[in-house]
Amino acid sequence: MDVQVFIVGVLFAAALFYVGRIVYRMFRPKPGAGGCASGCGKCGADFSKIGETARIHAN
């Protein structure tokens, strides 16, 4: 019985590690990613001038 509990504990710990790694990699910014928050790297949008552009279009 003790060996079975140990094996289940190891499998459970491995599953927690696997899910934790997926969650960590989901929120970690990727190196070389674009400027958006998703970090997919597809867009290189520059949001630094968005306020200036909004004021220009508001007039």
C-alpha distance matrix in Angstrom:
0.0 3.8 5.5 5.2 6.5 8.8 10.1 10.8 12.4 14.5 15.6 16.6 18.5 20.2 21.2 22.7 24.5 25.9 27.2 28.5 30.4 32.0 33.2 34.5 36.4 37.8 39.5 40.4 44.0 44.5 47.0 50.3 49.7 52.6 53.9 52.0 48.9 46.7 46.9 47.1 50.1 52.3 54.8 56.7 58.2 60.0 59.7 61.8 65.0 63.8 65.6 68.9 68.7 68.1 71.1 73.3 72.3 72.8 76.5
3.8 0.0 3.8 5.4 5.2 6.2 8.7 10.0 10.5 12.4 14.3 15.2 16.4 18.4 19.9 21.0 22.5 24.3 25.8 26.7 28.5 30.4 31.6 32.5 34.5 36.2 37.7 38.4 42.0 42.5 44.9 48.3 47.8 50.8 52.1 50.4 47.3 45.3 45.2 45.7 48.5 50.9 53.4 55.1 56.6 58.3 57.9 59.8 63.2 62.1 63.9 67.1 67.1 66.6 69.6 71.7 71.0 71.5 75.1
5.5 3.8 0.0 3.8 5.5 5.0 6.2 8.6 9.7 10.5 12.3 14.1 15.3 16.5 18.3 19.9 21.0 22.5 24.4 25.6 26.9 28.8 30.3 31.2 32.9 34.8 36.5 37.0 40.5 40.7 43.0 46.3 46.0 49.1 50.6 49.0 46.0 43.8 43.6 43.8 46.6 48.9 51.6 53.3 55.0 56.8 56.7 58.7 62.1 61.1 63.0 66.1 66.0 65.7 68.7 70.7 70.0 70.7 74.3
5.2 5.4 3.8 0.0 3.8 5.4 5.1 6.2 8.5 9.9 10.6 12.1 14.2 15.3 16.5 18.3 19.9 21.0 22.6 24.1 25.7 27.2 28.7 30.0 31.6 33.1 35.0 35.9 39.4 39.7 42.2 45.4 44.8 47.8 49.2 47.4 44.4 42.1 42.1 42.2 45.1 47.3 49.9 51.9 53.5 55.4 55.2 57.3 60.6 59.4 61.4 64.6 64.3 63.8 67.0 68.9 68.0 68.6 72.3
6.5 5.2 5.5 3.8 0.0 3.8 5.5 5.1 6.0 8.6 9.9 10.3 12.1 14.1 15.2 16.3 18.2 19.8 21.0 22.1 24.1 25.8 26.8 28.1 30.1 31.5 33.1 34.0 37.7 38.3 40.8 44.2 43.5 46.4 47.6 45.7 42.6 40.5 40.6 41.0 44.0 46.3 48.7 50.6 52.0 53.7 53.3 55.3 58.6 57.5 59.2 62.5 62.3 61.8 64.8 67.0 66.1 66.6 70.3
8.8 6.2 5.0 5.4 3.8 0.0 3.8 5.5 5.0 6.2 8.6 9.8 10.5 12.3 14.2 15.3 16.4 18.3 20.1 20.9 22.4 24.5 25.8 26.5 28.4 30.3 31.8 32.3 35.9 36.4 38.7 42.1 41.7 44.7 46.0 44.5 41.4 39.4 39.2 39.6 42.4 44.9 47.4 49.0 50.6 52.3 52.1 53.9 57.3 56.4 58.3 61.4 61.3 61.0 64.0 66.1 65.4 66.0 69.6
10.1 8.7 6.2 5.1 5.5 3.8 0.0 3.8 5.4 5.1 6.2 8.5 9.9 10.6 12.3 14.3 15.3 16.5 18.4 19.8 21.0 22.8 24.5 25.5 27.0 28.8 30.7 31.3 34.7 34.9 37.2 40.5 40.0 43.1 44.6 43.0 40.1 37.8 37.6 37.7 40.5 42.8 45.5 47.3 49.0 50.9 50.9 52.9 56.3 55.3 57.3 60.4 60.1 59.8 63.0 64.9 64.1 64.9 68.5
10.8 10.0 8.6 6.2 5.1 5.5 3.8 0.0 3.8 5.5 5.1 6.0 8.5 9.8 10.4 12.2 14.1 15.2 16.5 18.1 19.8 21.2 22.5 24.0 25.7 27.1 29.0 29.9 33.5 33.9 36.6 39.8 39.0 41.9 43.2 41.3 38.3 36.0 36.1 36.3 39.3 41.5 44.0 46.0 47.5 49.4 49.1 51.3 54.5 53.3 55.3 58.4 58.1 57.6 60.8 62.8 61.9 62.5 66.2
12.4 10.5 9.7 8.5 6.0 5.0 5.4 3.8 0.0 3.8 5.5 5.0 6.1 8.5 9.8 10.5 12.2 14.1 15.4 16.2 18.2 20.1 21.1 22.1 24.2 25.8 27.2 28.0 31.7 32.3 34.9 38.3 37.6 40.5 41.6 39.9 36.8 34.8 34.8 35.3 38.3 40.7 43.0 44.7 46.2 47.8 47.5 49.4 52.8 51.7 53.5 56.7 56.6 56.1 59.2 61.3 60.6 61.1 64.7
14.5 12.4 10.5 9.9 8.6 6.2 5.1 5.5 3.8 0.0 3.8 5.4 5.1 6.1 8.6 9.9 10.5 12.2 14.4 15.2 16.4 18.5 20.0 20.7 22.4 24.4 26.1 26.4 29.9 30.3 32.6 36.0 35.5 38.6 40.0 38.5 35.6 33.5 33.2 33.5 36.3 38.8 41.3 42.9 44.6 46.3 46.3 48.2 51.6 50.7 52.7 55.7 55.6 55.4 58.5 60.4 59.8 60.5 64.1
15.6 14.3 12.3 10.6 9.9 8.6 6.2 5.1 5.5 3.8 0.0 3.8 5.5 5.0 6.2 8.7 9.8 10.5 12.4 14.1 15.2 16.7 18.5 19.8 21.1 22.7 24.8 25.5 29.0 29.2 31.7 34.9 34.2 37.2 38.7 36.9 34.1 31.7 31.6 31.7 34.6 36.8 39.4 41.3 43.0 44.9 44.9 47.1 50.3 49.3 51.4 54.4 54.1 53.8 57.0 58.8 58.0 58.8 62.4
16.6 15.2 14.1 12.1 10.3 9.8 8.5 6.0 5.0 5.4 3.8 0.0 3.8 5.4 5.1 6.2 8.6 9.8 10.7 12.1 14.1 15.5 16.6 18.1 20.0 21.2 23.0 24.1 27.7 28.4 31.2 34.4 33.4 36.2 37.4 35.4 32.4 30.2 30.4 30.8 33.8 36.1 38.4 40.3 41.7 43.5 43.2 45.3 48.5 47.3 49.3 52.4 52.2 51.7 54.8 56.8 56.0 56.6 60.3
18.5 16.4 15.3 14.2 12.1 10.5 9.9 8.5 6.1 5.1 5.5 3.8 0.0 3.8 5.4 5.1 6.2 8.6 10.0 10.4 12.1 14.3 15.3 16.1 18.2 19.9 21.3 22.0 25.6 26.3 28.8 32.3 31.5 34.5 35.6 34.0 31.0 29.0 28.9 29.5 32.4 34.9 37.2 38.8 40.2 41.8 41.6 43.5 46.9 45.9 47.8 50.9 50.9 50.5 53.6 55.6 55.0 55.7 59.2
20.2 18.4 16.5 15.3 14.1 12.3 10.6 9.8 8.5 6.1 5.0 5.4 3.8 0.0 3.8 5.5 5.1 6.1 8.7 9.8 10.5 12.5 14.4 15.1 16.5 18.4 20.4 20.8 24.2 24.4 26.9 30.2 29.6 32.6 34.1 32.6 29.8 27.5 27.1 27.4 30.2 32.6 35.2 36.8 38.6 40.4 40.4 42.5 45.8 44.9 47.1 50.0 49.8 49.7 52.8 54.6 54.0 54.9 58.4
21.2 19.9 18.3 16.5 15.2 14.2 12.3 10.4 9.8 8.6 6.2 5.1 5.4 3.8 0.0 3.8 5.4 5.0 6.2 8.4 9.8 10.8 12.4 14.1 15.5 16.7 18.9 19.9 23.4 23.8 26.7 29.8 28.7 31.5 32.8 30.9 28.1 25.7 25.7 25.9 28.9 31.1 33.6 35.5 37.0 39.0 38.9 41.2 44.3 43.2 45.3 48.4 48.0 47.7 50.9 52.7 51.8 52.7 56.3
22.7 21.0 19.9 18.3 16.3 15.3 14.3 12.2 10.5 9.9 8.7 6.2 5.1 5.5 3.8 0.0 3.8 5.4 5.3 5.9 8.4 9.9 10.6 11.9 14.1 15.3 16.8 18.0 21.6 22.6 25.5 28.7 27.6 30.3 31.3 29.4 26.3 24.3 24.5 25.2 28.2 30.6 32.8 34.5 35.7 37.4 37.0 39.1 42.4 41.2 43.2 46.3 46.1 45.7 48.8 50.8 50.1 50.8 54.4
24.5 22.5 21.0 19.9 18.2 16.4 15.3 14.1 12.2 10.5 9.8 8.6 6.2 5.1 5.4 3.8 0.0 3.8 5.6 5.1 6.0 8.6 9.9 10.2 12.0 14.1 15.6 16.0 19.5 20.1 22.8 26.1 25.4 28.4 29.6 28.1 25.2 23.2 22.8 23.6 26.3 29.0 31.2 32.7 34.2 35.8 35.8 37.7 41.1 40.2 42.3 45.3 45.2 45.1 48.1 50.0 49.5 50.3 53.8
25.9 24.3 22.5 21.0 19.8 18.3 16.5 15.2 14.1 12.2 10.5 9.8 8.6 6.1 5.0 5.4 3.8 0.0 3.8 5.5 5.2 6.4 8.8 9.9 10.7 12.5 14.8 15.4 18.7 18.8 21.7 24.8 23.8 26.7 28.2 26.6 23.9 21.5 21.1 21.3 24.2 26.6 29.1 30.9 32.6 34.5 34.6 36.8 40.1 39.1 41.4 44.3 43.9 43.9 47.1 48.8 48.1 49.1 52.6
27.2 25.8 24.4 22.6 21.0 20.1 18.4 16.5 15.4 14.4 12.4 10.7 10.0 8.7 6.2 5.3 5.6 3.8 0.0 3.8 5.4 5.1 6.3 8.6 10.0 10.7 12.9 14.3 17.7 18.5 21.7 24.7 23.2 25.7 26.9 24.8 21.9 19.5 19.8 20.2 23.4 25.6 27.8 29.8 31.1 33.0 32.7 35.1 38.2 37.0 39.1 42.2 41.8 41.4 44.7 46.5 45.6 46.5 50.1
28.5 26.7 25.6 24.1 22.1 20.9 19.8 18.1 16.2 15.2 14.1 12.1 10.4 9.8 8.4 5.9 5.1 5.5 3.8 0.0 3.8 5.4 5.1 6.0 8.5 9.8 11.0 12.1 15.8 17.0 20.0 23.3 22.0 24.6 25.5 23.7 20.6 18.8 18.8 19.9 22.9 25.5 27.3 28.9 30.1 31.6 31.3 33.3 36.6 35.6 37.5 40.6 40.5 40.2 43.3 45.3 44.7 45.4 49.0
30.4 28.5 26.9 25.7 24.1 22.4 21.0 19.8 18.2 16.4 15.2 14.1 12.1 10.5 9.8 8.4 6.0 5.2 5.4 3.8 0.0 3.8 5.5 5.0 6.1 8.5 10.2 10.3 13.7 14.2 17.1 20.4 19.4 22.4 23.7 22.3 19.5 17.5 16.9 17.7 20.4 23.1 25.3 26.7 28.3 29.9 30.0 32.0 35.4 34.6 36.9 39.7 39.5 39.6 42.7 44.4 44.0 45.0 48.4
32.0 30.4 28.8 27.2 25.8 24.5 22.8 21.2 20.1 18.5 16.7 15.5 14.3 12.5 10.8 9.9 8.6 6.4 5.1 5.4 3.8 0.0 3.8 5.5 5.2 6.1 9.0 10.1 13.1 13.5 16.8 19.6 18.1 20.7 22.1 20.3 17.6 15.1 14.9 15.3 18.4 20.7 23.0 24.8 26.3 28.3 28.4 30.7 33.8 32.8 35.2 38.1 37.6 37.5 40.8 42.4 41.7 42.8 46.3
33.2 31.6 30.3 28.7 26.8 25.8 24.5 22.5 21.1 20.0 18.5 16.6 15.3 14.4 12.4 10.6 9.9 8.8 6.3 5.1 5.5 3.8 0.0 3.8 5.5 5.1 6.6 8.7 12.1 13.6 17.1 19.9 18.0 20.3 21.0 18.9 15.8 13.8 14.2 15.3 18.5 20.9 22.6 24.3 25.3 27.0 26.6 28.8 32.0 30.8 32.9 36.0 35.7 35.4 38.5 40.4 39.7 40.5 44.1
34.5 32.5 31.2 30.0 28.1 26.5 25.5 24.0 22.1 20.7 19.8 18.1 16.1 15.1 14.1 11.9 10.2 9.9 8.6 6.0 5.0 5.5 3.8 0.0 3.8 5.4 5.5 6.1 9.8 11.4 14.5 17.7 16.4 19.0 19.7 18.2 15.2 13.7 13.3 15.0 17.7 20.6 22.1 23.3 24.5 25.8 25.6 27.5 30.8 30.1 32.2 35.1 35.1 35.1 38.1 39.9 39.6 40.5 43.9
36.4 34.5 32.9 31.6 30.1 28.4 27.0 25.7 24.2 22.4 21.1 20.0 18.2 16.5 15.5 14.1 12.0 10.7 10.0 8.5 6.1 5.2 5.5 3.8 0.0 3.8 5.5 5.1 8.0 8.6 11.9 14.8 13.5 16.3 17.7 16.4 13.9 11.9 10.9 12.0 14.5 17.4 19.3 20.7 22.3 23.9 24.2 26.3 29.6 28.9 31.4 34.0 33.8 34.1 37.2 38.7 38.3 39.6 42.9
37.8 36.2 34.8 33.1 31.5 30.3 28.8 27.1 25.8 24.4 22.7 21.2 19.9 18.4 16.7 15.3 14.1 12.5 10.7 9.8 8.5 6.1 5.1 5.4 3.8 0.0 3.8 5.8 8.1 9.3 13.1 15.4 13.2 15.3 16.2 14.2 11.5 9.1 9.2 10.3 13.5 15.9 17.6 19.3 20.4 22.3 22.2 24.7 27.7 26.7 29.1 31.9 31.4 31.5 34.7 36.3 35.7 36.8 40.2
39.5 37.7 36.5 35.0 33.1 31.8 30.7 29.0 27.2 26.1 24.8 23.0 21.3 20.4 18.9 16.8 15.6 14.8 12.9 11.0 10.2 9.0 6.6 5.5 5.5 3.8 0.0 3.8 6.4 9.0 12.5 14.9 12.8 14.6 14.8 12.9 9.7 8.6 8.8 11.2 13.9 16.6 17.6 18.7 19.4 20.7 20.3 22.3 25.6 24.6 26.8 29.7 29.6 29.5 32.6 34.4 34.0 35.0 38.4
40.4 38.4 37.0 35.9 34.0 32.3 31.3 29.9 28.0 26.4 25.5 24.1 22.0 20.8 19.9 18.0 16.0 15.4 14.3 12.1 10.3 10.1 8.7 6.1 5.1 5.8 3.8 0.0 3.8 6.3 9.3 12.3 10.9 13.5 14.0 13.1 10.5 9.8 8.5 11.1 13.0 16.3 17.3 17.8 19.1 20.1 20.2 21.9 25.4 25.0 27.2 29.9 29.9 30.4 33.3 34.9 34.9 36.0 39.3
44.0 42.0 40.5 39.4 37.7 35.9 34.7 33.5 31.7 29.9 29.0 27.7 25.6 24.2 23.4 21.6 19.5 18.7 17.7 15.8 13.7 13.1 12.1 9.8 8.0 8.1 6.4 3.8 0.0 3.8 6.5 8.9 7.4 9.9 10.5 10.3 8.4 8.2 5.9 8.9 9.9 13.4 14.1 14.3 15.7 16.7 17.1 18.8 22.2 22.2 24.6 27.0 27.0 27.8 30.7 32.1 32.2 33.6 36.7
44.5 42.5 40.7 39.7 38.3 36.4 34.9 33.9 32.3 30.3 29.2 28.4 26.3 24.4 23.8 22.6 20.1 18.8 18.5 17.0 14.2 13.5 13.6 11.4 8.6 9.3 9.0 6.3 3.8 0.0 3.8 6.3 5.5 9.0 11.0 11.3 10.5 9.5 6.1 7.7 8.1 11.8 13.2 13.5 15.7 17.1 18.3 20.1 23.4 23.6 26.4 28.4 28.1 29.3 32.2 33.3 33.3 35.1 38.1
47.0 44.9 43.0 42.2 40.8 38.7 37.2 36.6 34.9 32.6 31.7 31.2 28.8 26.9 26.7 25.5 22.8 21.7 21.7 20.0 17.1 16.8 17.1 14.5 11.9 13.1 12.5 9.3 6.5 3.8 0.0 3.8 5.5 9.0 11.2 12.7 12.7 12.4 8.7 10.1 8.9 12.7 13.8 13.2 15.8 16.8 18.5 19.8 23.1 23.8 26.7 28.3 28.2 29.8 32.5 33.3 33.7 35.7 38.4
50.3 48.3 46.3 45.4 44.2 42.1 40.5 39.8 38.3 36.0 34.9 34.4 32.3 30.2 29.8 28.7 26.1 24.8 24.7 23.3 20.4 19.6 19.9 17.7 14.8 15.4 14.9 12.3 8.9 6.3 3.8 0.0 3.8 6.6 9.3 11.5 12.7 12.5 8.8 9.5 7.1 10.4 11.1 10.1 13.1 14.3 16.6 17.9 20.9 21.9 25.0 26.2 25.9 27.7 30.5 30.9 31.4 33.6 36.2
49.7 47.8 46.0 44.8 43.5 41.7 40.0 39.0 37.6 35.5 34.2 33.4 31.5 29.6 28.7 27.6 25.4 23.8 23.2 22.0 19.4 18.1 18.0 16.4 13.5 13.2 12.8 10.9 7.4 5.5 5.5 3.8 0.0 3.8 6.7 8.1 9.3 8.8 5.3 6.2 4.1 7.7 8.3 8.1 10.7 12.4 14.3 16.3 19.2 19.6 22.8 24.3 23.8 25.3 28.3 28.9 29.0 31.1 33.9
52.6 50.8 49.1 47.8 46.4 44.7 43.1 41.9 40.5 38.6 37.2 36.2 34.5 32.6 31.5 30.3 28.4 26.7 25.7 24.6 22.4 20.7 20.3 19.0 16.3 15.3 14.6 13.5 9.9 9.0 9.0 6.6 3.8 0.0 3.8 5.7 8.3 8.6 6.2 6.9 4.3 6.3 5.3 4.5 7.0 9.0 11.1 13.4 15.9 16.2 19.6 21.0 20.2 21.8 24.8 25.3 25.3 27.5 30.3
53.9 52.1 50.6 49.2 47.6 46.0 44.6 43.2 41.6 40.0 38.7 37.4 35.6 34.1 32.8 31.3 29.6 28.2 26.9 25.5 23.7 22.1 21.0 19.7 17.7 16.2 14.8 14.0 10.5 11.0 11.2 9.3 6.7 3.8 0.0 3.8 6.7 8.6 7.4 9.3 7.7 9.1 6.8 5.2 5.4 6.3 7.6 9.9 12.7 12.9 16.1 17.7 17.2 18.7 21.6 22.4 22.6 24.6 27.3
52.0 50.4 49.0 47.4 45.7 44.5 43.0 41.3 39.9 38.5 36.9 35.4 34.0 32.6 30.9 29.4 28.1 26.6 24.8 23.7 22.3 20.3 18.9 18.2 16.4 14.2 12.9 13.1 10.3 11.3 12.7 11.5 8.1 5.7 3.8 0.0 3.8 5.6 6.0 7.9 7.9 8.9 6.9 7.3 6.7 8.4 8.4 11.5 14.0 13.1 16.2 18.4 17.6 18.3 21.6 22.6 22.3 24.0 27.1
48.9 47.3 46.0 44.4 42.6 41.4 40.1 38.3 36.8 35.6 34.1 32.4 31.0 29.8 28.1 26.3 25.2 23.9 21.9 20.6 19.5 17.6 15.8 15.2 13.9 11.5 9.7 10.5 8.4 10.5 12.7 12.7 9.3 8.3 6.7 3.8 0.0 3.8 5.4 8.3 9.7 11.2 10.2 10.9 10.4 11.6 10.9 13.6 16.4 15.2 17.7 20.5 20.0 20.2 23.4 24.9 24.5 25.8 29.1
46.7 45.3 43.8 42.1 40.5 39.4 37.8 36.0 34.8 33.5 31.7 30.2 29.0 27.5 25.7 24.3 23.2 21.5 19.5 18.8 17.5 15.1 13.8 13.7 11.9 9.1 8.6 9.8 8.2 9.5 12.4 12.5 8.8 8.6 8.6 5.6 3.8 0.0 3.8 5.5 8.1 9.5 9.7 11.5 11.8 14.0 13.8 16.8 19.4 18.1 20.9 23.5 22.6 22.8 26.2 27.5 26.8 28.2 31.5
46.9 45.2 43.6 42.1 40.6 39.2 37.6 36.1 34.8 33.2 31.6 30.4 28.9 27.1 25.7 24.5 22.8 21.1 19.8 18.8 16.9 14.9 14.2 13.3 10.9 9.2 8.8 8.5 5.9 6.1 8.7 8.8 5.3 6.2 7.4 6.0 5.4 3.8 0.0 3.8 5.5 8.2 8.9 10.1 11.4 13.5 14.2 16.8 19.7 19.1 22.1 24.3 23.6 24.3 27.6 28.6 28.3 30.0 33.1
47.1 45.7 43.8 42.2 41.0 39.6 37.7 36.3 35.3 33.5 31.7 30.8 29.5 27.4 25.9 25.2 23.6 21.3 20.2 19.9 17.7 15.3 15.3 15.0 12.0 10.3 11.2 11.1 8.9 7.7 10.1 9.5 6.2 6.9 9.3 7.9 8.3 5.5 3.8 0.0 3.8 5.6 7.7 10.0 12.0 14.8 16.0 19.0 21.4 20.7 24.0 26.0 24.8 25.6 29.1 29.7 29.0 31.0 34.2
50.1 48.5 46.6 45.1 44.0 42.4 40.5 39.3 38.3 36.3 34.6 33.8 32.4 30.2 28.9 28.2 26.3 24.2 23.4 22.9 20.4 18.4 18.5 17.7 14.5 13.5 13.9 13.0 9.9 8.1 8.9 7.1 4.1 4.3 7.7 7.9 9.7 8.1 5.5 3.8 0.0 3.8 5.7 7.2 10.0 12.8 14.8 17.5 19.8 19.7 23.1 24.7 23.5 24.9 28.2 28.5 28.1 30.4 33.3
52.3 50.9 48.9 47.3 46.3 44.9 42.8 41.5 40.7 38.8 36.8 36.1 34.9 32.6 31.1 30.6 29.0 26.6 25.6 25.5 23.1 20.7 20.9 20.6 17.4 15.9 16.6 16.3 13.4 11.8 12.7 10.4 7.7 6.3 9.1 8.9 11.2 9.5 8.2 5.6 3.8 0.0 3.8 6.8 9.3 12.8 14.9 17.9 19.6 19.1 22.8 24.1 22.4 23.8 27.2 27.2 26.4 29.0 31.8
54.8 53.4 51.6 49.9 48.7 47.4 45.5 44.0 43.0 41.3 39.4 38.4 37.2 35.2 33.6 32.8 31.2 29.1 27.8 27.3 25.3 23.0 22.6 22.1 19.3 17.6 17.6 17.3 14.1 13.2 13.8 11.1 8.3 5.3 6.8 6.9 10.2 9.7 8.9 7.7 5.7 3.8 0.0 3.8 5.6 9.2 11.4 14.5 15.9 15.5 19.2 20.4 18.7 20.2 23.6 23.5 22.9 25.5 28.2
56.7 55.1 53.3 51.9 50.6 49.0 47.3 46.0 44.7 42.9 41.3 40.3 38.8 36.8 35.5 34.5 32.7 30.9 29.8 28.9 26.7 24.8 24.3 23.3 20.7 19.3 18.7 17.8 14.3 13.5 13.2 10.1 8.1 4.5 5.2 7.3 10.9 11.5 10.1 10.0 7.2 6.8 3.8 0.0 3.8 6.5 9.5 11.9 13.6 13.9 17.6 18.4 17.1 19.1 22.2 22.1 22.0 24.7 27.2
58.2 56.6 55.0 53.5 52.0 50.6 49.0 47.5 46.2 44.6 43.0 41.7 40.2 38.6 37.0 35.7 34.2 32.6 31.1 30.1 28.3 26.3 25.3 24.5 22.3 20.4 19.4 19.1 15.7 15.7 15.8 13.1 10.7 7.0 5.4 6.7 10.4 11.8 11.4 12.0 10.0 9.3 5.6 3.8 0.0 3.8 6.2 9.1 10.4 10.3 14.0 15.0 13.6 15.4 18.5 18.6 18.5 21.0 23.6
60.0 58.3 56.8 55.4 53.7 52.3 50.9 49.4 47.8 46.3 44.9 43.5 41.8 40.4 39.0 37.4 35.8 34.5 33.0 31.6 29.9 28.3 27.0 25.8 23.9 22.3 20.7 20.1 16.7 17.1 16.8 14.3 12.4 9.0 6.3 8.4 11.6 14.0 13.5 14.8 12.8 12.8 9.2 6.5 3.8 0.0 3.8 5.6 7.2 8.1 11.5 12.2 11.6 13.8 16.4 16.7 17.3 19.7 22.0
59.7 57.9 56.7 55.2 53.3 52.1 50.9 49.1 47.5 46.3 44.9 43.2 41.6 40.4 38.9 37.0 35.8 34.6 32.7 31.3 30.0 28.4 26.6 25.6 24.2 22.2 20.3 20.2 17.1 18.3 18.5 16.6 14.3 11.1 7.6 8.4 10.9 13.8 14.2 16.0 14.8 14.9 11.4 9.5 6.2 3.8 0.0 3.8 5.6 5.3 8.5 10.2 10.0 11.4 14.0 15.0 15.6 17.4 20.0
61.8 59.8 58.7 57.3 55.3 53.9 52.9 51.3 49.4 48.2 47.1 45.3 43.5 42.5 41.2 39.1 37.7 36.8 35.1 33.3 32.0 30.7 28.8 27.5 26.3 24.7 22.3 21.9 18.8 20.1 19.8 17.9 16.3 13.4 9.9 11.5 13.6 16.8 16.8 19.0 17.5 17.9 14.5 11.9 9.1 5.6 3.8 0.0 3.8 5.8 7.7 8.7 9.9 11.7 13.4 14.5 16.0 17.6 19.7
65.0 63.2 62.1 60.6 58.6 57.3 56.3 54.5 52.8 51.6 50.3 48.5 46.9 45.8 44.3 42.4 41.1 40.1 38.2 36.6 35.4 33.8 32.0 30.8 29.6 27.7 25.6 25.4 22.2 23.4 23.1 20.9 19.2 15.9 12.7 14.0 16.4 19.4 19.7 21.4 19.8 19.6 15.9 13.6 10.4 7.2 5.6 3.8 0.0 3.8 5.6 5.3 6.3 8.7 10.2 10.8 12.6 14.4 16.2
63.8 62.1 61.1 59.4 57.5 56.4 55.3 53.3 51.7 50.7 49.3 47.3 45.9 44.9 43.2 41.2 40.2 39.1 37.0 35.6 34.6 32.8 30.8 30.1 28.9 26.7 24.6 25.0 22.2 23.6 23.8 21.9 19.6 16.2 12.9 13.1 15.2 18.1 19.1 20.7 19.7 19.1 15.5 13.9 10.3 8.1 5.3 5.8 3.8 0.0 3.8 5.5 5.1 6.1 8.7 10.0 10.7 12.2 14.7
65.6 63.9 63.0 61.4 59.2 58.3 57.3 55.3 53.5 52.7 51.4 49.3 47.8 47.1 45.3 43.2 42.3 41.4 39.1 37.5 36.9 35.2 32.9 32.2 31.4 29.1 26.8 27.2 24.6 26.4 26.7 25.0 22.8 19.6 16.1 16.2 17.7 20.9 22.1 24.0 23.1 22.8 19.2 17.6 14.0 11.5 8.5 7.7 5.6 3.8 0.0 3.8 5.5 5.1 6.3 8.8 10.1 10.5 12.9
68.9 67.1 66.1 64.6 62.5 61.4 60.4 58.4 56.7 55.7 54.4 52.4 50.9 50.0 48.4 46.3 45.3 44.3 42.2 40.6 39.7 38.1 36.0 35.1 34.0 31.9 29.7 29.9 27.0 28.4 28.3 26.2 24.3 21.0 17.7 18.4 20.5 23.5 24.3 26.0 24.7 24.1 20.4 18.4 15.0 12.2 10.2 8.7 5.3 5.5 3.8 0.0 3.8 5.5 5.2 6.4 8.8 9.9 11.3
68.7 67.1 66.0 64.3 62.3 61.3 60.1 58.1 56.6 55.6 54.1 52.2 50.9 49.8 48.0 46.1 45.2 43.9 41.8 40.5 39.5 37.6 35.7 35.1 33.8 31.4 29.6 29.9 27.0 28.1 28.2 25.9 23.8 20.2 17.2 17.6 20.0 22.6 23.6 24.8 23.5 22.4 18.7 17.1 13.6 11.6 10.0 9.9 6.3 5.1 5.5 3.8 0.0 3.8 5.5 5.1 6.3 8.6 10.4
68.1 66.6 65.7 63.8 61.8 61.0 59.8 57.6 56.1 55.4 53.8 51.7 50.5 49.7 47.7 45.7 45.1 43.9 41.4 40.2 39.6 37.5 35.4 35.1 34.1 31.5 29.5 30.4 27.8 29.3 29.8 27.7 25.3 21.8 18.7 18.3 20.2 22.8 24.3 25.6 24.9 23.8 20.2 19.1 15.4 13.8 11.4 11.7 8.7 6.1 5.1 5.5 3.8 0.0 3.8 5.5 5.3 6.0 8.9
71.1 69.6 68.7 67.0 64.8 64.0 63.0 60.8 59.2 58.5 57.0 54.8 53.6 52.8 50.9 48.8 48.1 47.1 44.7 43.3 42.7 40.8 38.5 38.1 37.2 34.7 32.6 33.3 30.7 32.2 32.5 30.5 28.3 24.8 21.6 21.6 23.4 26.2 27.6 29.1 28.2 27.2 23.6 22.2 18.5 16.4 14.0 13.4 10.2 8.7 6.3 5.2 5.5 3.8 0.0 3.8 5.5 5.0 6.6
73.3 71.7 70.7 68.9 67.0 66.1 64.9 62.8 61.3 60.4 58.8 56.8 55.6 54.6 52.7 50.8 50.0 48.8 46.5 45.3 44.4 42.4 40.4 39.9 38.7 36.3 34.4 34.9 32.1 33.3 33.3 30.9 28.9 25.3 22.4 22.6 24.9 27.5 28.6 29.7 28.5 27.2 23.5 22.1 18.6 16.7 15.0 14.5 10.8 10.0 8.8 6.4 5.1 5.5 3.8 0.0 3.8 5.5 5.7
72.3 71.0 70.0 68.0 66.1 65.4 64.1 61.9 60.6 59.8 58.0 56.0 55.0 54.0 51.8 50.1 49.5 48.1 45.6 44.7 44.0 41.7 39.7 39.6 38.3 35.7 34.0 34.9 32.2 33.3 33.7 31.4 29.0 25.3 22.6 22.3 24.5 26.8 28.3 29.0 28.1 26.4 22.9 22.0 18.5 17.3 15.6 16.0 12.6 10.7 10.1 8.8 6.3 5.3 5.5 3.8 0.0 3.8 5.5
72.8 71.5 70.7 68.6 66.6 66.0 64.9 62.5 61.1 60.5 58.8 56.6 55.7 54.9 52.7 50.8 50.3 49.1 46.5 45.4 45.0 42.8 40.5 40.5 39.6 36.8 35.0 36.0 33.6 35.1 35.7 33.6 31.1 27.5 24.6 24.0 25.8 28.2 30.0 31.0 30.4 29.0 25.5 24.7 21.0 19.7 17.4 17.6 14.4 12.2 10.5 9.9 8.6 6.0 5.0 5.5 3.8 0.0 3.8
76.5 75.1 74.3 72.3 70.3 69.6 68.5 66.2 64.7 64.1 62.4 60.3 59.2 58.4 56.3 54.4 53.8 52.6 50.1 49.0 48.4 46.3 44.1 43.9 42.9 40.2 38.4 39.3 36.7 38.1 38.4 36.2 33.9 30.3 27.3 27.1 29.1 31.5 33.1 34.2 33.3 31.8 28.2 27.2 23.6 22.0 20.0 19.7 16.2 14.7 12.9 11.3 10.4 8.9 6.6 5.7 5.5 3.8 0.0
